[in-house]
Amino acid sequence: MVSFVSATIYVLVHLATYYLFVHVLGKGHIKHKDNKELLEKYEPFHRVDVNNWSVIKQLPMILLFWPRMGLALINLILYPLSVYLLVIGINVNEL
C-alpha cells in the first residue's frame, strides 16, 4: 500500500510540474499559437509543435524530470569540489 501511495504522489508531483511549465508559464505559446501578427514579429520564438503537445507523448520525459534535475544539481556541486581537490598543490605560476 505504501509503494502505491508513493508512486501516486510521484506521478502527481511530476504531472503538476508539467502543468505548471506548459499551461501556466508557457501559456503564451498556447494562447497565441494562431496569431499571425505575433508570429511574424517574434518568428525566432515561434513553436511549430504546439498542436502536438500531449501528456501521453511526453510522459517518459515528465516522469523523469525531477530525478534529472537532482542529478544535474549534484553534478553542479560535485564538479567544482572535485576540481578544487585535484588542483591542490599545483603552482599556477609554473604552467
C-alpha positions as CSV (number, residue, x, y, z in Angstrom):
1,M,0.0,0.0,0.0
2,V,2.8,2.4,0.8
3,S,4.5,1.9,-2.6
4,F,1.3,2.6,-4.4
5,V,0.8,5.8,-2.4
6,S,4.4,6.8,-3.1
7,A,4.1,6.1,-6.8
8,T,0.9,8.1,-6.9
9,I,2.5,11.1,-5.2
10,Y,5.5,10.8,-7.5
11,V,3.3,10.8,-10.6
12,L,1.1,13.6,-9.3
13,V,4.1,15.8,-8.5
14,H,5.5,15.3,-12.0
15,L,2.2,16.0,-13.7
16,A,1.8,19.2,-11.6
17,T,5.2,20.3,-12.7
18,Y,4.2,19.6,-16.4
19,Y,1.0,21.6,-15.9
20,L,3.0,24.5,-14.3
21,F,5.6,24.7,-17.0
22,V,3.3,24.2,-20.0
23,H,-0.1,25.6,-19.1
24,V,0.9,28.3,-16.6
25,L,4.4,29.5,-17.6
26,G,4.0,28.6,-21.3
27,K,0.5,30.0,-21.7
28,G,1.7,32.4,-24.3
29,H,2.7,29.7,-26.7
30,I,-0.7,28.0,-26.4
31,K,-2.8,31.2,-26.3
32,H,-1.1,32.9,-29.3
33,K,-0.3,29.8,-31.5
34,D,-2.5,31.1,-34.3
35,N,-1.9,34.9,-34.0
36,K,-0.2,35.7,-37.3
37,E,0.9,39.2,-36.3
38,L,2.8,37.9,-33.2
39,L,4.2,35.0,-35.1
40,E,5.7,37.3,-37.7
41,K,7.0,39.8,-35.1
42,Y,8.6,37.0,-32.9
43,E,9.5,34.4,-35.5
44,P,12.6,33.0,-33.7
45,F,10.5,32.2,-30.7
46,H,7.6,30.6,-32.7
47,R,6.9,26.9,-31.7
48,V,5.5,25.0,-34.6
49,D,4.8,21.9,-32.5
50,V,2.3,23.4,-30.1
51,N,-0.6,21.5,-31.6
52,N,1.3,18.2,-31.0
53,W,1.9,18.7,-27.3
54,S,0.4,15.8,-25.4
55,V,0.8,14.4,-21.9
56,I,0.9,10.9,-23.2
57,K,3.7,11.5,-25.7
58,Q,5.8,13.4,-23.1
59,L,5.1,11.0,-20.2
60,P,8.7,9.5,-20.1
61,M,10.2,13.0,-20.0
62,I,7.7,14.2,-17.5
63,L,8.2,11.3,-15.1
64,L,12.0,11.7,-15.2
65,F,12.1,15.5,-14.8
66,W,12.9,15.8,-11.1
67,P,15.4,12.9,-11.0
68,R,17.3,14.5,-13.9
69,M,17.2,17.9,-12.1
70,G,18.5,16.3,-8.9
71,L,21.4,14.6,-10.8
72,A,22.2,18.0,-12.5
73,L,22.3,19.7,-9.2
74,I,24.5,17.0,-7.7
75,N,26.8,17.3,-10.7
76,L,27.0,21.1,-10.4
77,I,28.0,20.8,-6.7
78,L,30.5,17.9,-7.0
79,Y,32.3,19.0,-10.2
80,P,33.8,22.2,-8.7
81,L,34.6,20.4,-5.5
82,S,36.5,17.7,-7.3
83,V,38.4,20.2,-9.4
84,Y,39.4,22.1,-6.3
85,L,40.6,18.9,-4.7
86,L,42.5,17.8,-7.9
87,V,44.4,21.1,-8.2
88,I,45.7,21.2,-4.6
89,G,49.5,21.6,-4.7
90,I,49.7,22.8,-8.3
91,N,51.7,26.0,-8.7
92,V,49.8,28.0,-11.4
93,N,52.9,30.3,-12.0
94,E,54.8,27.3,-13.4
95,L,52.2,26.3,-16.0
